[in-house]
Amino acid sequence: MNRKTFLATLGTGALSVGATRMPSAESTPPAAAPAAAPASTPAPGLTSLISLADIERRGREVMASSTLAFVSGGAADELTVGWNQDKYREIRLQQRVLRDVGDLDPSTTLFGQRLNHPIIIAPTANHRVVHPEGELATARGANAAGAIMVLSSGANTAVEDVAKVVEQPLWFQLYVAKDRGLAKALIQRVEAAGARGLCVTVDSPLDGARDRQARDPVKLPPGVGHPHYVGITEPPVVVNLDVVKPQVLLWRDIEWIRSLTTMPLMLKGVMSPADAEIGVKLGADGIIVSNHGGRCLDTQPATIEALPRVVDRVAGRVPVIVDGGIRRGTDVVKALAHGAAAVQIGRPCLYGLAVGGAEGVAHTVKVLRQELLMAMALLGCRTLRDITRDVLWSE
Ligand SMILES: Cc1cc2nc3c(=O)[nH]c(=O)nc-3n(C[C@H](O)[C@H](O)[C@H](O)COP(=O)(O)O)c2cc1C
């Protein structure tokens, strides 16, 4: 099958495309700030957006400057943001030929849950800043693309409402409130709402030095808030050290969270094999290698550099997922070849959301999925199990 045929199979689905774009704001003030009037930009034909880079370019055009600073920005000099992508480009692949790839199968299973493909929508906050339909549009886009969505604690839409829309298993990303009673209540709430996975983000006792966001702060549209921060008075992620101390989340809290839920428990934001080891020993069901998309500690390495070390240490005891800088199907292959069970994408979905609401999110995931299939075919890999370190070029 050639690229044209592959792309023709993408389809656009029958989802409605949002007509308006909100200006924009992961770390936001807890209260809604007044927003400028939304810029009305008609969504272009998504089919002309062939790659995730195309979608990003278009997304950058339609976003308000503060939204763009929120979505594309990272910490400090944004070196880690760049490395996350650059390091994938440095990895070369070893093609194999004349293998039977007539029946490509990108599906997999995690925690007993079947995934149509290994591309998961990473948790990102404030979707209603990016698009008026916010997380509900993302959920519909996830459905159309057959993807698991991870709902952020910092979402503008309640887990109960998203759970009603999603067709794939819904996972929830947890920021642990200082008030552990509130944290417990939120865990119980998301489990009752039907969430099938809990990703506890462990890499951000505070935000990094997000200079771009500090210069052009995110703006929540009027009436838009954070329905999972009920009763929380301190900002969920802390910027100003003069005013509030960093959040304190300790390994013993992970043991405590483990005791509270039967949902699969993943630790998101692990870059060190030693931390992965502790997490697994404390009962984590999965490890997510992530540097928060370069938004917290600048100058730490790319996640694809940390991944093989963590995978080697975890040694198959639990699945390892990775995110950060994945923009091509070949990047997905490289992550899987380094031992990831699945990948997550963050910013690409937000650009898709900005460009075309639900349809834009669906298109983004579908483009990446189709590129994954192309790469599998060209590498002679029929299933994800066939993607081993053998597909990596070695000197
Ligand atoms: C705008 C934005 C908001 C984010 N919000 C959250 C969040 O609320 N919780 C979280 O654990 N990670 C959050 N992240 C990090 C993502 O889950 C993910 O680790 C990262 O985006 C992956 O890198 P990528 O954007 O290069 O794909 C956010 C990332 C972005 C870009």
The ligand as a Gaussian input file, in Angstrom:
#p B3LYP/6-31G(d) Opt

LIG

0 1
 C        0.017000      22.145000      27.687000
 C        0.415000      20.957000      28.469000
 C       -0.242000      20.655000      29.640000
 C        0.126000      19.530000      30.376000
 N       -0.582000      19.217000      31.491000
 C       -0.248000      18.102000      32.197000
 C       -0.997000      17.706000      33.332000
 O       -1.968000      18.342000      33.688000
 N       -0.585000      16.610000      34.013000
 C        0.498000      15.865000      33.622000
 O        0.823000      14.857000      34.276000
 N        1.208000      16.193000      32.526000
 C        0.866000      17.284000      31.809000
 N        1.561000      17.619000      30.686000
 C        2.653000      16.720000      30.218000
 C        2.088000      15.654000      29.250000
 O        1.285000      14.712000      29.946000
 C        3.208000      14.880000      28.550000
 O        4.100000      14.355000      29.537000
 C        3.987000      15.710000      27.556000
 O        3.150000      16.616000      26.907000
 C        4.637000      14.787000      26.508000
 O        5.425000      15.533000      25.625000
 P        4.933000      15.992000      24.177000
 O        4.060000      17.161000      24.409000
 O        6.201000      16.331000      23.491000
 O        4.191000      14.845000      23.529000
 C        1.209000      18.726000      29.936000
 C        1.873000      19.036000      28.747000
 C        1.476000      20.130000      28.011000
 C        2.181000      20.408000      26.717000

